[in-house]
Amino acid sequence: MQAGLLQAQVDLLNPALGVSGLAWNNTSLCGNLLGVAVAAQEAASTPLSTVGLDKFVRGDDLVANFPQTDAQPFTLHIYWRVTTADSRLVIVDALLSLQTSLLECFPKVMLTTNLSAIEAWQVPGDGSAPSQVDAHIESDKFAGVLLRGANRAWSYLELTHPDDLGSWQVDPASTIIVRRDSFMLRRELGGEFQEKGVIRRMRVRGAFLPRENDLKIAARLVEEFAVSPPPLTA
């Protein structure tokens, strides 16, 4: 896919990588965005089953349907959607729909982003001032996380819509991997009781934006996302 200055790809046989092969203005970026896996109630996340995977492209959407299996007790329908406001403001949405045929199910997914960046900032959803992230944080409050790339080339904002908000955490790389100029963002969505046949839709948004005035732009994007209507999907 290519949108504005962003180039990327999605390997549907490895959805845990999400949007990978990243490049910004023809310069490769180390990392991946919005990888999706099954989040178990009492265990680490497990890969989505690709048995019976159905996939297609519709407009700006890459659509994938991961059928229910014994190990994955729900069907997961994912739209990866890319839109641009201009060449330096590119939005990547992950739209997820969960459905189960079981009488009792607590479907939960985990989205993970790993990205090389030199700074991380929390952008609150209540209009208060952003704060820099220097250590591991966990929260269930609505907020965006802004990562700043090297050389002032780009910033990246990520957030979950407040209607779908689960828990999220930020890990500086020094606590998880060797590279010290990277951050990991994790988001757990769902986990509540879901009746048979009911569809639960959730959305997470990532946005590449200019480094100039990035915190101000990020605050505006957080506010706009909070009041945006549910997306139209098939």
GROMACS elastic network, one bead per residue, 0.5 to 0.9 nm:
[ bonds ]
;  ai    aj funct       b0    kb
    1     6     6  0.81780   500
    1     7     6  0.58570   500
    1     8     6  0.53233   500
    1     9     6  0.56519   500
    1    10     6  0.82870   500
    1    82     6  0.84880   500
    2     5     6  0.74722   500
    2     6     6  0.56924   500
    2     8     6  0.64631   500
    2     9     6  0.85458   500
    2    82     6  0.87093   500
    3     6     6  0.53136   500
    3     7     6  0.66377   500
    3     8     6  0.88417   500
    3    82     6  0.71067   500
    3    83     6  0.70833   500
    3    84     6  0.64869   500
    3    87     6  0.73038   500
    3    90     6  0.67027   500
    3    91     6  0.89103   500
    4     7     6  0.81753   500
    4    24     6  0.89112   500
    4    25     6  0.84443   500
    4    83     6  0.88335   500
    4    84     6  0.64652   500
    4    85     6  0.86063   500
    4    86     6  0.65128   500
    4    88     6  0.62359   500
    4    89     6  0.73961   500
    4    90     6  0.64654   500
    5    23     6  0.80058   500
    5    24     6  0.53871   500
    5    26     6  0.75428   500
    5    87     6  0.55005   500
    5    88     6  0.61439   500
    5    89     6  0.84261   500
    5    90     6  0.78616   500
    6    22     6  0.72608   500
    6    23     6  0.58863   500
    6    25     6  0.65084   500
    6    26     6  0.80226   500
    6    87     6  0.82340   500
    6    88     6  0.83062   500
    6    90     6  0.71697   500
    6   208     6  0.81607   500
    7    21     6  0.75565   500
    7    22     6  0.57237   500
    7    23     6  0.50290   500
    7    24     6  0.63786   500
    7    25     6  0.80000   500
    7    26     6  0.76456   500
    7    28     6  0.88792   500
    8    19     6  0.63479   500
    8    20     6  0.57168   500
    8    21     6  0.50492   500
    8    23     6  0.64695   500
    8    24     6  0.89148   500
    9    18     6  0.83626   500
    9    19     6  0.56528   500
    9    20     6  0.54481   500
    9    21     6  0.57195   500
    9    22     6  0.73179   500
   10    13     6  0.88347   500
   10    14     6  0.82806   500
   10    15     6  0.75162   500
   10    17     6  0.76715   500
   10    18     6  0.58455   500
   10    20     6  0.60984   500
   10    21     6  0.80795   500
   10    62     6  0.85299   500
   10    80     6  0.86912   500
   11    14     6  0.54209   500
   11    15     6  0.63176   500
   11    16     6  0.89742   500
   11    17     6  0.74074   500
   11    18     6  0.71610   500
   11    19     6  0.77605   500
   11    20     6  0.79248   500
   12    15     6  0.51945   500
   12    16     6  0.88331   500
   12    17     6  0.88431   500
   12    18     6  0.79768   500
   12    50     6  0.80291   500
   12    53     6  0.84846   500
   12    55     6  0.81731   500
   12    64     6  0.73877   500
   13    16     6  0.88914   500
   13    48     6  0.89914   500
   13    49     6  0.87962   500
   13    50     6  0.62644   500
   13    53     6  0.85130   500
   14    17     6  0.60141   500
   14    18     6  0.75481   500
   14    35     6  0.87078   500
   14    36     6  0.89980   500
   14    47     6  0.80055   500
   14    48     6  0.81529   500
   14    50     6  0.82982   500
   15    18     6  0.50490   500
   15    19     6  0.83910   500
   15    34     6  0.89024   500
   15    35     6  0.58099   500
   15    36     6  0.55967   500
   15    37     6  0.71429   500
   15    47     6  0.77118   500
   15    48     6  0.70392   500
   15    50     6  0.88396   500
   16    34     6  0.79957   500
   16    37     6  0.55217   500
   16    46     6  0.89614   500
   16    47     6  0.65440   500
   16    48     6  0.76292   500
   16   111     6  0.79212   500
   16   112     6  0.76432   500
   17    20     6  0.62817   500
   17    31     6  0.89326   500
   17    32     6  0.60884   500
   17    33     6  0.70835   500
   17    34     6  0.73504   500
   17    36     6  0.72337   500
   17   112     6  0.81019   500
   17   113     6  0.83375   500
   18    32     6  0.65038   500
   18    33     6  0.55983   500
   18    34     6  0.50281   500
   18    36     6  0.63005   500
   18    80     6  0.87526   500
   18   111     6  0.85246   500
   18   112     6  0.82063   500
   18   113     6  0.82433   500
   19    22     6  0.74722   500
   19    31     6  0.89973   500
   19    32     6  0.55393   500
   19    34     6  0.63227   500
   19    35     6  0.67922   500
   19    80     6  0.84454   500
   19    92     6  0.89057   500
   19   113     6  0.89753   500
   20    23     6  0.89601   500
   20    30     6  0.88351   500
   20    31     6  0.67584   500
   20    33     6  0.64764   500
   20    35     6  0.87792   500
   21    28     6  0.76778   500
   21    29     6  0.77020   500
   21    30     6  0.82039   500
   21    31     6  0.78379   500
   21    32     6  0.72737   500
   22    27     6  0.84781   500
   22    28     6  0.59215   500
   22    29     6  0.52647   500
   22    30     6  0.71383   500
   22    31     6  0.71705   500
   22    32     6  0.69663   500
   22    33     6  0.87980   500
   23    26     6  0.55614   500
   23    27     6  0.50897   500
   23    29     6  0.51983   500
   23    30     6  0.85161   500
   24    27     6  0.51911   500
   24    28     6  0.64075   500
   24    29     6  0.68964   500
   24   153     6  0.82736   500
   24   154     6  0.80003   500
   25    28     6  0.84087   500
   25   153     6  0.87495   500
   29    32     6  0.85305   500
   29   115     6  0.76942   500
   29   116     6  0.70321   500
   29   149     6  0.89886   500
   30   114     6  0.81953   500
   30   115     6  0.60660   500
   30   116     6  0.54446   500
   30   117     6  0.89257   500
   30   182     6  0.85982   500
   31   113     6  0.75590   500
   31   114     6  0.50321   500
   31   116     6  0.61699   500
   31   182     6  0.84270   500
   32    35     6  0.72613   500
   32   112     6  0.83268   500
   32   113     6  0.57483   500
   32   114     6  0.53669   500
   32   115     6  0.61460   500
   33    92     6  0.89347   500
   33   111     6  0.85105   500
   33   112     6  0.67736   500
   33   114     6  0.64115   500
   33   115     6  0.74337   500
   33   206     6  0.79224   500
   34    92     6  0.89048   500
   34    93     6  0.85731   500
   34    94     6  0.69738   500
   34   111     6  0.53521   500
   34   112     6  0.53150   500
   34   113     6  0.52160   500
   34   114     6  0.86047   500
   34   185     6  0.89484   500
   34   186     6  0.88734   500
   34   204     6  0.80485   500
   34   205     6  0.86331   500
   34   206     6  0.79863   500
   35   110     6  0.79699   500
   35   111     6  0.52034   500
   35   112     6  0.50026   500
   35   113     6  0.63682   500
   35   114     6  0.89835   500
   36    47     6  0.79086   500
   36    48     6  0.75642   500
   36   109     6  0.68618   500
   36   110     6  0.57828   500
   36   112     6  0.66579   500
   37    45     6  0.60789   500
   37    46     6  0.58019   500
   37    48     6  0.54395   500
   37   108     6  0.89698   500
   37   109     6  0.57424   500
   37   110     6  0.53243   500
   37   111     6  0.65828   500
   37   112     6  0.83464   500
   38    44     6  0.87205   500
   38    45     6  0.53183   500
   38    46     6  0.51677   500
   38    47     6  0.60871   500
   38    48     6  0.60235   500
   38    72     6  0.72892   500
   38   107     6  0.81684   500
   38   108     6  0.63258   500
   38   110     6  0.60598   500
   38   111     6  0.88988   500
   39    42     6  0.86690   500
   39    43     6  0.75144   500
   39    44     6  0.65805   500
   39    46     6  0.65618   500
   39    47     6  0.89439   500
   39   107     6  0.80214   500
   39   108     6  0.52600   500
   39   110     6  0.53331   500
   39   188     6  0.72127   500
   39   189     6  0.85326   500
   39   191     6  0.84622   500
   40    43     6  0.52147   500
   40    44     6  0.63028   500
   40    45     6  0.58692   500
   40    46     6  0.75031   500
   40   107     6  0.82214   500
   40   108     6  0.68090   500
   40   109     6  0.79073   500
   40   191     6  0.86516   500
   41    44     6  0.83598   500
   41   106     6  0.83042   500
   41   107     6  0.88858   500
   41   108     6  0.78082   500
   41   191     6  0.74994   500
   43    46     6  0.86564   500
   45   109     6  0.79723   500
   45   110     6  0.69785   500
   47    50     6  0.88477   500
   48    66     6  0.71991   500
   48    72     6  0.72522   500
   48    76     6  0.87174   500
   49    52     6  0.84070   500
   49    53     6  0.80574   500
   49    66     6  0.65718   500
   49    67     6  0.75386   500
   49    68     6  0.81410   500
   49    69     6  0.74112   500
   49    71     6  0.81239   500
   49    72     6  0.70872   500
   50    53     6  0.50633   500
   50    54     6  0.87377   500
   50    65     6  0.88626   500
   50    66     6  0.61005   500
   50    67     6  0.77678   500
   51    66     6  0.75117   500
   51    67     6  0.72878   500
   51    69     6  0.84003   500
   52    65     6  0.84755   500
   52    66     6  0.70938   500
   52    67     6  0.64078   500
   53    64     6  0.70238   500
   53    65     6  0.58279   500
   53    66     6  0.52078   500
   53    67     6  0.66643   500
   54    63     6  0.82739   500
   54    64     6  0.57233   500
   54    65     6  0.51043   500
   54    66     6  0.69130   500
   54    67     6  0.83224   500
   55    62     6  0.75780   500
   55    63     6  0.55343   500
   55    65     6  0.63003   500
   55    66     6  0.88874   500
   56    61     6  0.84900   500
   56    62     6  0.62377   500
   56    63     6  0.53907   500
   56    64     6  0.67235   500
   57    60     6  0.74793   500
   57    61     6  0.57376   500
   57    63     6  0.59349   500
   57    64     6  0.88073   500
   58    61     6  0.51469   500
   58    62     6  0.65411   500
   58    63     6  0.73782   500
   59    62     6  0.81672   500
   59    81     6  0.89891   500
   60    80     6  0.83655   500
   60    81     6  0.57628   500
   60    82     6  0.58799   500
   60    83     6  0.71975   500
   61    79     6  0.60234   500
   61    80     6  0.56485   500
   61    82     6  0.68910   500
   62    78     6  0.81196   500
   62    79     6  0.56866   500
   62    80     6  0.51857   500
   62    81     6  0.65027   500
   62    82     6  0.88911   500
   63    77     6  0.74392   500
   63    78     6  0.57654   500
   63    80     6  0.65004   500
   63    81     6  0.85673   500
   64    76     6  0.82603   500
   64    77     6  0.58674   500
   64    78     6  0.52951   500
   64    79     6  0.66152   500
   64    80     6  0.85355   500
   65    75     6  0.72861   500
   65    76     6  0.59430   500
   65    78     6  0.63879   500
   65    79     6  0.89133   500
   66    74     6  0.87217   500
   66    75     6  0.57987   500
   66    76     6  0.51472   500
   66    77     6  0.62190   500
   66    78     6  0.81629   500
   67    72     6  0.82844   500
   67    73     6  0.89619   500
   67    74     6  0.71463   500
   67    76     6  0.65543   500
   67    77     6  0.82754   500
   68    71     6  0.81479   500
   68    72     6  0.56512   500
   68    73     6  0.54248   500
   68    76     6  0.75365   500
   68    99     6  0.85582   500
   68   100     6  0.73104   500
   68   101     6  0.83000   500
   69    73     6  0.56706   500
   69    74     6  0.71455   500
   69    75     6  0.80329   500
   70    73     6  0.57820   500
   70    74     6  0.88675   500
   72    75     6  0.76944   500
   72   107     6  0.85945   500
   73    99     6  0.89047   500
   73   100     6  0.65086   500
   73   101     6  0.79820   500
   73   102     6  0.74412   500
   73   105     6  0.73104   500
   73   106     6  0.87860   500
   73   107     6  0.72863   500
   74    98     6  0.64567   500
   74    99     6  0.54423   500
   74   101     6  0.71155   500
   74   102     6  0.80476   500
   74   105     6  0.79986   500
   74   107     6  0.65387   500
   75    97     6  0.79813   500
   75    98     6  0.57564   500
   75    99     6  0.52099   500
   75   100     6  0.60570   500
   75   101     6  0.85700   500
   76    96     6  0.68083   500
   76    97     6  0.57151   500
   76    99     6  0.67767   500
   76   100     6  0.89575   500
   77    95     6  0.80898   500
   77    96     6  0.56917   500
   77    98     6  0.65930   500
   77    99     6  0.85172   500
   78    94     6  0.67529   500
   78    95     6  0.55927   500
   78    97     6  0.65039   500
   78    98     6  0.89970   500
   79    93     6  0.76820   500
   79    94     6  0.57476   500
   79    96     6  0.65374   500
   79    97     6  0.87553   500
   79   233     6  0.83196   500
   80    92     6  0.69715   500
   80    93     6  0.56927   500
   80    95     6  0.64868   500
   80    96     6  0.88561   500
   81    91     6  0.80019   500
   81    92     6  0.56611   500
   81    93     6  0.50011   500
   81    94     6  0.64960   500
   81    95     6  0.77367   500
   82    90     6  0.71466   500
   82    91     6  0.56302   500
   82    93     6  0.63978   500
   83    89     6  0.87354   500
   83    90     6  0.59648   500
   83    91     6  0.52113   500
   83    92     6  0.66679   500
   83    93     6  0.84193   500
   84    87     6  0.67391   500
   84    88     6  0.80858   500
   84    89     6  0.59190   500
   84    91     6  0.60377   500
   84    92     6  0.88490   500
   85    88     6  0.78905   500
   85    89     6  0.55591   500
   85    90     6  0.65154   500
   85    91     6  0.80434   500
   86    89     6  0.53091   500
   86    90     6  0.71052   500
   87    90     6  0.69439   500
   88   154     6  0.81348   500
   88   208     6  0.70056   500
   88   209     6  0.55706   500
   88   210     6  0.58723   500
   89   207     6  0.68345   500
   89   208     6  0.55177   500
   89   210     6  0.68588   500
   90   206     6  0.84168   500
   90   207     6  0.55413   500
   90   208     6  0.51755   500
   90   209     6  0.67190   500
   91   205     6  0.70449   500
   91   206     6  0.58092   500
   91   208     6  0.64626   500
   91   209     6  0.86417   500
   92   204     6  0.86191   500
   92   205     6  0.59380   500
   92   206     6  0.50348   500
   92   207     6  0.59609   500
   92   208     6  0.82881   500
   93   203     6  0.69921   500
   93   204     6  0.58572   500
   93   206     6  0.61323   500
   93   207     6  0.83416   500
   94   202     6  0.83652   500
   94   203     6  0.57182   500
   94   204     6  0.52794   500
   94   205     6  0.63480   500
   94   206     6  0.82959   500
   95   201     6  0.72011   500
   95   202     6  0.59365   500
   95   204     6  0.66353   500
   95   205     6  0.85670   500
   95   231     6  0.82750   500
   95   233     6  0.88205   500
   96   200     6  0.80536   500
   96   201     6  0.55224   500
   96   202     6  0.51668   500
   96   203     6  0.61019   500
   96   204     6  0.84537   500
   97   199     6  0.63083   500
   97   200     6  0.54474   500
   97   202     6  0.64367   500
   97   203     6  0.88460   500
   98   107     6  0.72371   500
   98   108     6  0.85892   500
   98   190     6  0.86951   500
   98   198     6  0.82132   500
   98   199     6  0.55991   500
   98   200     6  0.50978   500
   98   201     6  0.64434   500
   98   202     6  0.84646   500
   99   107     6  0.82285   500
   99   194     6  0.80649   500
   99   195     6  0.85604   500
   99   196     6  0.74027   500
   99   197     6  0.61259   500
   99   198     6  0.59543   500
   99   200     6  0.66120   500
  100   103     6  0.80900   500
  100   104     6  0.86169   500
  100   105     6  0.70895   500
  100   107     6  0.80684   500
  100   194     6  0.77016   500
  100   195     6  0.74663   500
  100   196     6  0.54764   500
  100   197     6  0.59491   500
  100   198     6  0.72993   500
  100   199     6  0.80046   500
  101   104     6  0.87022   500
  101   105     6  0.86849   500
  101   195     6  0.83128   500
  101   197     6  0.59860   500
  101   198     6  0.88873   500
  102   105     6  0.61768   500
  102   194     6  0.89386   500
  102   195     6  0.75308   500
  102   196     6  0.53852   500
  102   197     6  0.82538   500
  103   194     6  0.83573   500
  103   195     6  0.61038   500
  103   196     6  0.51489   500
  103   197     6  0.88613   500
  104   193     6  0.70187   500
  104   194     6  0.67975   500
  104   195     6  0.63233   500
  104   196     6  0.71286   500
  105   191     6  0.86000   500
  105   192     6  0.81600   500
  105   193     6  0.58288   500
  105   194     6  0.55906   500
  105   195     6  0.69891   500
  105   196     6  0.79224   500
  106   190     6  0.74362   500
  106   192     6  0.51773   500
  106   194     6  0.58729   500
  106   195     6  0.88829   500
  107   189     6  0.86938   500
  107   190     6  0.60457   500
  107   191     6  0.51846   500
  107   192     6  0.70484   500
  107   193     6  0.76210   500
  107   194     6  0.72725   500
  108   188     6  0.69448   500
  108   189     6  0.56593   500
  108   192     6  0.77866   500
  109   187     6  0.82110   500
  109   188     6  0.58281   500
  109   189     6  0.54372   500
  109   190     6  0.65534   500
  109   191     6  0.78732   500
  110   186     6  0.68316   500
  110   187     6  0.54826   500
  110   189     6  0.63363   500
  110   190     6  0.89608   500
  111   185     6  0.80807   500
  111   186     6  0.57330   500
  111   187     6  0.50836   500
  111   188     6  0.65798   500
  111   189     6  0.80415   500
  111   204     6  0.86546   500
  112   184     6  0.70653   500
  112   185     6  0.56372   500
  112   187     6  0.64879   500
  112   188     6  0.89930   500
  113   183     6  0.80790   500
  113   184     6  0.56214   500
  113   185     6  0.50220   500
  113   186     6  0.65653   500
  113   187     6  0.88895   500
  114   182     6  0.70450   500
  114   183     6  0.58363   500
  114   185     6  0.65012   500
  114   186     6  0.88732   500
  115   147     6  0.81227   500
  115   149     6  0.87647   500
  115   181     6  0.86467   500
  115   182     6  0.55017   500
  115   183     6  0.56704   500
  115   184     6  0.66737   500
  115   185     6  0.86013   500
  116   147     6  0.85486   500
  116   148     6  0.86878   500
  116   149     6  0.68886   500
  116   150     6  0.83383   500
  116   173     6  0.87989   500
  116   179     6  0.82975   500
  116   180     6  0.86471   500
  116   181     6  0.56357   500
  116   183     6  0.64291   500
  116   184     6  0.89605   500
  117   120     6  0.75249   500
  117   147     6  0.59278   500
  117   148     6  0.53308   500
  117   150     6  0.62747   500
  117   155     6  0.85311   500
  117   180     6  0.89581   500
  117   181     6  0.53399   500
  117   183     6  0.66428   500
  118   147     6  0.74184   500
  118   148     6  0.58209   500
  118   149     6  0.58465   500
  118   150     6  0.60631   500
  118   180     6  0.84019   500
  118   181     6  0.51387   500
  118   182     6  0.68162   500
  118   183     6  0.85159   500
  119   132     6  0.75041   500
  119   133     6  0.75125   500
  119   134     6  0.81889   500
  119   146     6  0.81281   500
  119   147     6  0.57048   500
  119   148     6  0.51834   500
  119   149     6  0.74488   500
  119   150     6  0.88312   500
  119   181     6  0.79359   500
  119   182     6  0.84528   500
  119   183     6  0.84548   500
  120   131     6  0.86725   500
  120   132     6  0.58929   500
  120   133     6  0.52403   500
  120   134     6  0.74648   500
  120   145     6  0.68119   500
  120   146     6  0.55243   500
  120   148     6  0.63890   500
  120   170     6  0.86871   500
  120   172     6  0.83412   500
  120   183     6  0.76398   500
  121   130     6  0.63858   500
  121   131     6  0.54914   500
  121   133     6  0.53114   500
  121   134     6  0.87279   500
  121   144     6  0.82613   500
  121   145     6  0.56716   500
  121   147     6  0.64820   500
  121   148     6  0.83503   500
  121   215     6  0.83850   500
  122   129     6  0.88941   500
  122   130     6  0.54626   500
  122   131     6  0.53282   500
  122   132     6  0.62044   500
  122   133     6  0.65641   500
  122   143     6  0.67372   500
  122   144     6  0.58957   500
  122   146     6  0.63007   500
  123   126     6  0.89058   500
  123   127     6  0.82591   500
  123   128     6  0.79736   500
  123   129     6  0.71875   500
  123   131     6  0.69428   500
  123   132     6  0.89626   500
  123   143     6  0.55212   500
  123   145     6  0.59160   500
  123   146     6  0.70022   500
  123   157     6  0.89381   500
  123   215     6  0.74954   500
  123   218     6  0.71942   500
  123   219     6  0.63973   500
  123   222     6  0.78500   500
  124   127     6  0.61399   500
  124   128     6  0.60310   500
  124   129     6  0.71182   500
  124   130     6  0.63139   500
  124   131     6  0.85129   500
  124   141     6  0.83321   500
  124   142     6  0.68107   500
  124   144     6  0.63450   500
  124   145     6  0.85850   500
  124   219     6  0.77298   500
  124   222     6  0.81513   500
  125   128     6  0.75140   500
  125   141     6  0.81701   500
  125   142     6  0.55289   500
  125   144     6  0.72272   500
  125   219     6  0.76279   500
  125   222     6  0.63650   500
  125   223     6  0.67375   500
  125   226     6  0.81637   500
  126   129     6  0.89733   500
  126   142     6  0.81853   500
  126   143     6  0.81278   500
  126   223     6  0.85521   500
  127   130     6  0.86512   500
  127   219     6  0.73299   500
  127   223     6  0.82819   500
  130   215     6  0.74007   500
  130   219     6  0.85267   500
  133   136     6  0.76883   500
  133   137     6  0.77342   500
  133   145     6  0.89124   500
  133   170     6  0.80415   500
  133   171     6  0.89006   500
  133   172     6  0.81683   500
  134   137     6  0.87927   500
  134   171     6  0.87642   500
  134   172     6  0.69987   500
  135   170     6  0.79336   500
  135   171     6  0.66979   500
  135   172     6  0.61796   500
  135   175     6  0.85276   500
  136   169     6  0.71959   500
  136   170     6  0.55983   500
  136   172     6  0.64685   500
  136   175     6  0.81428   500
  137   168     6  0.84193   500
  137   169     6  0.54770   500
  137   170     6  0.54553   500
  137   171     6  0.69824   500
  138   167     6  0.72386   500
  138   168     6  0.57779   500
  138   170     6  0.66967   500
  139   142     6  0.83469   500
  139   143     6  0.89268   500
  139   166     6  0.87428   500
  139   167     6  0.57541   500
  139   168     6  0.55420   500
  139   169     6  0.63166   500
  140   143     6  0.88017   500
  140   165     6  0.69938   500
  140   166     6  0.59153   500
  140   168     6  0.62538   500
  140   169     6  0.87720   500
  141   162     6  0.82943   500
  141   165     6  0.77052   500
  141   166     6  0.84131   500
  141   167     6  0.77681   500
  141   168     6  0.85045   500
  142   159     6  0.78163   500
  142   160     6  0.73618   500
  142   161     6  0.76594   500
  142   162     6  0.57392   500
  142   165     6  0.69235   500
  142   226     6  0.88671   500
  143   158     6  0.87464   500
  143   159     6  0.63936   500
  143   160     6  0.78685   500
  143   162     6  0.85925   500
  143   222     6  0.72985   500
  144   157     6  0.63653   500
  144   158     6  0.55082   500
  144   160     6  0.77242   500
  144   218     6  0.77060   500
  144   219     6  0.81438   500
  144   221     6  0.89827   500
  144   222     6  0.64526   500
  145   156     6  0.81063   500
  145   157     6  0.55670   500
  145   158     6  0.53890   500
  145   159     6  0.65563   500
  145   170     6  0.82043   500
  145   185     6  0.83538   500
  145   218     6  0.88726   500
  146   155     6  0.67429   500
  146   156     6  0.54986   500
  146   158     6  0.65922   500
  146   214     6  0.84066   500
  146   215     6  0.77356   500
  146   218     6  0.74384   500
  147   154     6  0.87462   500
  147   155     6  0.55758   500
  147   156     6  0.50643   500
  147   157     6  0.63898   500
  147   158     6  0.85448   500
  147   183     6  0.79374   500
  148   152     6  0.73928   500
  148   153     6  0.84929   500
  148   154     6  0.64787   500
  148   156     6  0.64700   500
  148   157     6  0.89037   500
  148   211     6  0.72910   500
  148   214     6  0.87721   500
  149   152     6  0.61840   500
  149   153     6  0.63642   500
  149   154     6  0.54951   500
  149   155     6  0.56967   500
  149   156     6  0.78129   500
  149   211     6  0.82773   500
  150   153     6  0.65375   500
  150   154     6  0.77367   500
  150   155     6  0.89969   500
  150   181     6  0.89720   500
  151   154     6  0.81394   500
  152   155     6  0.78134   500
  152   210     6  0.82899   500
  152   211     6  0.56558   500
  152   212     6  0.80175   500
  153   210     6  0.71768   500
  153   211     6  0.63674   500
  154   208     6  0.66250   500
  154   209     6  0.59514   500
  154   210     6  0.52005   500
  154   211     6  0.50156   500
  154   212     6  0.86208   500
  154   214     6  0.87306   500
  155   207     6  0.82174   500
  155   208     6  0.57247   500
  155   209     6  0.53507   500
  155   210     6  0.60741   500
  155   211     6  0.53277   500
  155   212     6  0.89206   500
  155   214     6  0.67657   500
  156   206     6  0.69059   500
  156   207     6  0.55191   500
  156   209     6  0.62088   500
  156   210     6  0.87053   500
  156   211     6  0.88970   500
  156   214     6  0.88583   500
  156   218     6  0.88777   500
  157   205     6  0.80078   500
  157   206     6  0.55078   500
  157   207     6  0.50739   500
  157   208     6  0.64820   500
  157   209     6  0.77245   500
  157   218     6  0.66480   500
  157   221     6  0.87081   500
  157   222     6  0.88887   500
  158   185     6  0.85896   500
  158   204     6  0.74133   500
  158   205     6  0.55933   500
  158   207     6  0.64482   500
  159   162     6  0.88120   500
  159   187     6  0.89983   500
  159   203     6  0.89331   500
  159   204     6  0.58614   500
  159   205     6  0.54969   500
  159   206     6  0.66837   500
  159   222     6  0.75868   500
  159   225     6  0.87730   500
  160   163     6  0.83625   500
  160   164     6  0.67062   500
  160   165     6  0.58178   500
  160   166     6  0.81159   500
  160   168     6  0.88223   500
  160   187     6  0.81126   500
  160   202     6  0.82942   500
  160   203     6  0.62025   500
  160   205     6  0.62625   500
  160   206     6  0.89573   500
  160   225     6  0.87918   500
  160   226     6  0.89389   500
  161   164     6  0.54542   500
  161   165     6  0.60496   500
  161   202     6  0.76250   500
  161   203     6  0.60346   500
  161   204     6  0.62548   500
  161   205     6  0.77512   500
  161   222     6  0.88753   500
  161   225     6  0.66724   500
  161   226     6  0.60053   500
  161   227     6  0.89216   500
  161   228     6  0.88435   500
  162   166     6  0.85921   500
  162   225     6  0.87034   500
  162   226     6  0.62279   500
  163   202     6  0.79710   500
  163   203     6  0.89272   500
  163   226     6  0.82405   500
  164   189     6  0.71173   500
  164   190     6  0.78719   500
  164   201     6  0.79259   500
  164   202     6  0.53543   500
  164   203     6  0.68244   500
  164   204     6  0.85347   500
  165   168     6  0.85520   500
  165   187     6  0.88018   500
  165   188     6  0.84456   500
  165   189     6  0.67875   500
  165   190     6  0.84945   500
  165   202     6  0.84017   500
  165   203     6  0.89272   500
  166   187     6  0.70275   500
  166   188     6  0.55912   500
  166   190     6  0.67554   500
  166   191     6  0.86698   500
  167   186     6  0.83347   500
  167   187     6  0.58606   500
  167   188     6  0.53894   500
  167   189     6  0.71061   500
  168   185     6  0.72810   500
  168   186     6  0.55158   500
  168   188     6  0.63325   500
  168   189     6  0.88765   500
  169   184     6  0.81691   500
  169   185     6  0.58264   500
  169   186     6  0.53312   500
  169   187     6  0.66812   500
  170   183     6  0.69622   500
  170   184     6  0.57726   500
  170   186     6  0.66214   500
  171   174     6  0.82126   500
  171   175     6  0.68653   500
  171   176     6  0.72247   500
  171   182     6  0.87547   500
  171   183     6  0.56711   500
  171   184     6  0.50991   500
  171   185     6  0.65592   500
  171   186     6  0.84507   500
  172   175     6  0.60709   500
  172   176     6  0.72712   500
  172   177     6  0.87996   500
  172   180     6  0.74272   500
  172   181     6  0.79155   500
  172   182     6  0.63614   500
  172   184     6  0.65246   500
  173   176     6  0.52002   500
  173   177     6  0.53259   500
  173   178     6  0.68718   500
  173   179     6  0.59828   500
  173   180     6  0.50671   500
  173   181     6  0.64776   500
  173   183     6  0.51047   500
  173   184     6  0.68981   500
  174   177     6  0.60964   500
  174   178     6  0.64486   500
  174   179     6  0.67382   500
  174   181     6  0.79797   500
  174   182     6  0.80405   500
  174   183     6  0.86278   500
  175   178     6  0.83209   500
  175   180     6  0.86019   500
  176   179     6  0.87237   500
  176   183     6  0.88888   500
  176   184     6  0.83841   500
  177   180     6  0.75616   500
  177   182     6  0.84759   500
  179   182     6  0.61877   500
  180   183     6  0.83280   500
  187   204     6  0.89471   500
  188   191     6  0.82411   500
  189   202     6  0.77081   500
  190   193     6  0.86452   500
  190   200     6  0.82881   500
  190   202     6  0.83860   500
  191   194     6  0.84410   500
  194   197     6  0.85538   500
  194   198     6  0.67705   500
  194   199     6  0.83957   500
  194   200     6  0.80461   500
  195   198     6  0.56410   500
  195   199     6  0.87490   500
  196   199     6  0.87401   500
  201   230     6  0.89812   500
  203   230     6  0.87846   500
  203   231     6  0.88329   500
  205   225     6  0.83890   500
  207   218     6  0.88021   500
  207   221     6  0.87286   500
  209   212     6  0.86374   500
  209   214     6  0.68127   500
  209   217     6  0.78725   500
  209   218     6  0.82163   500
  210   213     6  0.73947   500
  210   214     6  0.60898   500
  210   217     6  0.85360   500
  211   214     6  0.50018   500
  211   215     6  0.84682   500
  212   215     6  0.84868   500
  212   217     6  0.88651   500
  213   216     6  0.54080   500
  213   217     6  0.62345   500
  213   218     6  0.85625   500
  214   217     6  0.50431   500
  214   218     6  0.58605   500
  214   219     6  0.85370   500
  215   219     6  0.61432   500
  215   220     6  0.86815   500
  216   219     6  0.52412   500
  216   220     6  0.65006   500
  216   221     6  0.88141   500
  217   220     6  0.51874   500
  217   221     6  0.62702   500
  217   222     6  0.87123   500
  218   221     6  0.50138   500
  218   222     6  0.61118   500
  218   223     6  0.86045   500
  219   222     6  0.51330   500
  219   223     6  0.62804   500
  219   224     6  0.86697   500
  220   223     6  0.51427   500
  220   224     6  0.61278   500
  220   225     6  0.85693   500
  221   224     6  0.50326   500
  221   225     6  0.59832   500
  221   226     6  0.85291   500
  222   225     6  0.52574   500
  222   226     6  0.62774   500
  223   226     6  0.52949   500
  223   227     6  0.68340   500
  223   228     6  0.88768   500
  224   227     6  0.55604   500
  224   228     6  0.61247   500
  225   228     6  0.50740   500
  225   229     6  0.85357   500
  226   229     6  0.86875   500
  228   231     6  0.84221   500
  229   232     6  0.89826   500
